[in-house]
Amino acid sequence: MARITVIGSSSMDLVVTSSKRPGAGETVLGDSFKTVPGGKGANQAVAAARLGADVTMVGCVGDDHLGEIILNNFKENGIHTDYVEPVTGMESGTAHIVLAEGDNSIVVVKAANDCITPAYVDRASAAIRDADIVMIQQEIPEETVVHVSQLCQEYGVPLMLNPAPARPVPPSVIERAAYITPNEHEAAILFQGMPLGEVLRRYPNKLIVTEGKAGVRYFDGEQEVVVPGYAVKAVDTTGAGDTFNGALATALAEGQSLQDSLRFANRAAALSVTKFGAQGGMPQRSDVEGSL
């Protein structure tokens, strides 16, 4: 069984659906409201666990009722929570999501996720050292991302960086990462002023750019390769990228080739958008293998 350690955010998603997205100063009537567990780190952990990986989560929640719900959700999905601690006097992270006009808009409040410091991560060094792959995102402090990249290099453990939300990443982190998985927007911020084709050639088999339903693009050392996506009827696109990352990490940790891993991840991501909620549509392993 693939052993994956996820270092990242946990939150509650407060999701509003509406036929129209409000503009500045505008009020519109919504259709529904739901509260569901989320956060990029938690989403990727749940995706990997449902696909058969042995997942350890490293993160922080608040000492509020939302934190209790987040912890229980991890346990229900079979995720190890030895390194997920409630922070006294701090609220749990939240994501405020509007689903409208076939897409989503999201405002993230990090709250307890800002407590995932380098010192906090050091307490989980055993989980990092023993992992087949470590996953990290950018809803946590930048210095923690840098520190984790150093630990992974020291331990010889592959690091998968999902550079979302988009912000510049130190060159040292890019060099240390085994895989980097931005979407097109994030890649433009990560490599400002550089044509995508040039960047892909600079990082063969490392830089994997997701292009939504069109699939993913990377450079295999000889040519650009596009691994196409799968056509489905989308209900909610929230969490599709996190499902992709969790699935990709699981397949790679199992020793599958990069191309096979990307096909597996594309299918998992496609299935995830057919149901409501970032985690609500995340498929089980049998769902993905059956559809492939």
C-alpha positions in Angstrom: 0.0 0.0 0.0 1.3 3.4 -1.0 2.3 5.6 2.0 1.5 9.2 1.6 2.0 12.1 4.0 0.0 15.3 3.3 1.1 18.5 4.9 -1.5 21.2 4.4 -4.7 23.0 5.2 -8.0 21.7 6.6 -11.1 23.8 6.6 -14.8 23.9 6.4 -16.3 24.8 3.0 -19.3 27.1 3.2 -20.9 26.6 -0.2 -23.6 28.8 -1.8 -25.1 27.9 -5.2 -26.7 30.5 -7.4 -27.7 30.9 -11.0 -25.8 34.2 -11.0 -22.5 35.4 -9.5 -22.9 38.8 -7.8 -20.8 41.7 -9.0 -19.3 44.3 -6.7 -22.0 45.9 -4.6 -24.7 43.5 -5.9 -27.0 41.2 -4.0 -28.5 38.1 -5.6 -30.7 35.3 -4.4 -29.0 32.0 -3.9 -30.5 28.5 -4.5 -28.9 26.5 -1.6 -26.3 26.6 1.2 -24.2 23.7 2.5 -21.3 23.2 4.9 -18.8 20.4 4.0 -15.3 19.6 5.0 -12.6 21.0 2.7 -9.2 22.6 2.5 -6.6 21.8 -0.2 -4.5 19.6 2.1 -7.5 17.7 3.6 -9.1 17.3 0.1 -5.9 15.7 -1.3 -5.6 13.5 1.7 -9.2 12.2 1.4 -8.8 11.7 -2.4 -5.7 9.6 -1.9 -7.2 7.6 1.0 -10.3 6.7 -1.0 -8.1 5.5 -3.9 -6.3 3.1 -1.6 -3.3 4.9 -0.1 -2.3 4.8 3.5 -2.5 8.5 4.3 -1.1 10.5 7.3 -2.3 14.1 7.6 -0.1 16.9 9.1 -2.1 20.0 9.9 -4.0 22.2 12.4 -7.6 22.8 13.2 -9.3 25.2 15.7 -10.6 24.2 19.0 -14.1 24.9 17.8 -17.0 22.7 16.6 -15.8 22.9 13.0 -12.4 21.5 14.1 -14.2 18.5 15.6 -16.1 17.9 12.4 -12.9 18.1 10.3 -11.1 15.6 12.6 -14.1 13.2 12.5 -14.1 13.4 8.7 -10.5 12.4 8.6 -11.1 9.4 10.8 -14.2 8.4 8.7 -12.0 8.3 5.6 -9.3 6.2 7.3 -6.7 9.0 7.5 -4.2 9.0 10.4 -4.6 12.1 12.5 -1.7 11.7 15.0 -0.3 15.0 13.6 -3.5 17.1 13.4 -3.8 19.2 16.5 -6.5 21.6 17.7 -5.1 25.1 18.4 -6.4 26.7 21.6 -8.2 29.9 21.1 -8.1 29.7 17.3 -10.9 29.2 14.7 -10.7 26.5 12.1 -10.0 27.5 8.5 -12.9 28.2 6.3 -13.5 28.5 2.5 -16.4 30.6 1.3 -17.5 29.2 -2.1 -19.9 30.5 -4.6 -21.0 28.1 -7.3 -22.5 30.0 -10.2 -22.5 30.1 -14.0 -20.8 26.7 -14.3 -17.7 27.6 -12.2 -16.7 28.5 -8.6 -15.3 31.6 -6.8 -13.6 31.0 -3.5 -12.4 33.1 -0.6 -10.1 31.2 1.9 -9.6 32.3 5.5 -6.6 30.3 6.8 -7.1 30.8 10.6 -5.6 27.7 12.3 -3.8 26.7 9.2 -1.3 29.5 9.8 -0.1 27.5 12.8 1.4 24.8 10.6 5.0 26.2 11.2 8.3 24.6 10.4 8.6 23.7 14.1 5.2 22.1 14.0 6.1 20.0 11.0 9.3 18.8 12.7 7.1 16.9 15.2 5.9 14.8 12.2 9.4 14.1 10.8 8.9 10.3 11.1 5.8 10.5 9.0 7.8 12.4 6.3 10.8 10.1 6.4 8.7 7.0 6.1 6.4 8.2 3.3 6.6 7.0 -0.3 5.6 10.5 -1.4 4.9 13.8 0.5 2.2 16.3 -0.8 2.1 20.0 0.0 0.1 23.0 -1.1 0.1 26.8 -0.4 -2.7 27.4 2.0 0.0 27.2 4.8 2.9 29.5 5.5 5.6 29.9 2.8 8.4 29.1 5.2 6.8 25.8 6.0 6.8 24.9 2.3 10.5 25.7 2.1 11.2 23.7 5.2 9.3 20.6 4.0 11.2 20.7 0.7 14.5 20.7 2.7 13.3 17.7 4.8 12.2 15.7 1.8 15.6 16.3 0.2 17.4 15.3 3.3 15.3 12.1 3.7 15.3 11.2 0.0 11.5 11.3 -0.2 9.8 12.7 -3.4 7.8 15.9 -2.8 4.7 16.8 -4.9 4.1 20.6 -4.8 0.6 21.8 -5.8 1.4 25.6 -5.9 -2.2 26.7 -5.1 -3.3 29.2 -4.2 -1.0 30.9 -6.7 2.0 32.8 -5.3 5.7 32.9 -6.3 7.7 29.9 -5.1 11.4 30.1 -4.2 13.7 28.5 -6.9 15.1 26.2 -4.3 11.7 24.6 -3.7 11.2 24.2 -7.4 14.5 22.4 -7.7 13.9 20.1 -4.7 10.4 19.1 -5.7 10.0 15.9 -7.6 6.6 17.0 -9.1 5.0 20.4 -9.5 1.3 20.5 -10.5 0.0 24.0 -11.3 -2.9 24.9 -13.5 -2.3 27.3 -16.4 -3.0 30.4 -14.2 -0.6 29.2 -11.4 2.1 28.3 -13.9 2.0 31.8 -15.3 2.6 33.3 -11.8 5.2 30.7 -10.9 7.3 31.3 -14.0 6.5 34.9 -14.8 7.4 36.1 -18.3 8.5 32.6 -19.5 6.6 30.8 -22.3 5.0 27.7 -21.1 6.8 25.5 -23.6 10.1 26.8 -22.5 9.3 26.1 -18.8 8.1 22.6 -19.6 11.4 21.8 -21.3 13.3 23.1 -18.4 11.6 20.7 -16.0 11.0 17.4 -17.9 8.7 14.9 -16.2 8.5 17.3 -13.2 6.3 20.2 -14.3 2.7 18.9 -14.9 0.3 21.6 -16.0 -3.4 20.9 -15.7 -5.7 22.3 -18.3 -9.1 21.5 -17.0 -11.2 19.2 -19.1 -8.6 19.3 -21.8 -6.3 17.2 -19.6 -2.7 17.8 -18.6 0.5 18.8 -20.3 4.2 17.9 -19.6 7.5 17.5 -21.4 8.9 13.9 -21.4 12.5 14.8 -22.3 11.8 14.6 -26.1 8.5 16.2 -26.8 5.5 17.9 -25.2 2.8 15.3 -24.2 -0.8 16.0 -23.6 -2.7 13.4 -21.6 -6.4 14.1 -22.5 -9.2 14.5 -20.0 -12.5 12.8 -19.9 -15.8 14.3 -21.0 -18.4 14.3 -18.2 -21.4 16.4 -17.1 -20.1 18.6 -14.4 -22.2 19.3 -11.3 -19.5 21.0 -9.1 -15.9 21.6 -10.1 -14.7 22.4 -6.6 -12.0 19.9 -5.6 -11.3 18.5 -9.0 -7.7 19.7 -8.9 -7.3 18.2 -5.4 -8.7 14.9 -6.6 -6.2 14.9 -9.5 -3.3 15.5 -7.1 -4.4 12.8 -4.6 -4.8 10.3 -7.4 -1.6 11.2 -9.1 0.4 10.8 -5.9 -1.3 7.5 -5.2 -0.5 6.1 -8.6 3.1 7.3 -8.5 3.7 6.0 -5.0 2.5 2.6 -6.2 5.2 2.6 -8.9 3.0 3.3 -12.0 4.5 5.2 -14.9 4.0 8.9 -15.1 1.7 8.6 -18.2 -0.4 5.9 -16.6 -0.5 7.9 -13.4 -1.8 10.9 -15.2 -4.5 8.9 -17.0 -5.6 7.6 -13.6 -5.6 11.0 -12.1 -7.5 12.6 -15.0 -10.3 10.0 -14.7 -10.5 10.4 -10.9 -10.8 14.2 -11.4 -13.4 13.8 -14.0 -15.5 11.6 -11.8 -15.2 14.0 -8.9 -17.0 16.8 -10.7 -20.2 14.7 -11.2 -21.3 15.2 -7.6 -21.6 18.1 -5.2 -18.8 19.2 -2.8 -15.0 19.1 -3.0 -15.0 15.7 -1.2 -18.5 14.6 -2.0 -17.6 13.5 -5.5 -14.2 12.0 -4.8 -14.3 8.5 -6.1 -13.3 5.2 -4.6 -10.7 3.1 -6.3 -13.2 0.7 -7.8 -15.0 3.6 -9.5 -11.9 4.8 -11.3 -10.6 1.4 -12.3 -14.1 0.4 -13.6 -14.4 3.5 -15.7 -10.9 3.1 -17.1 
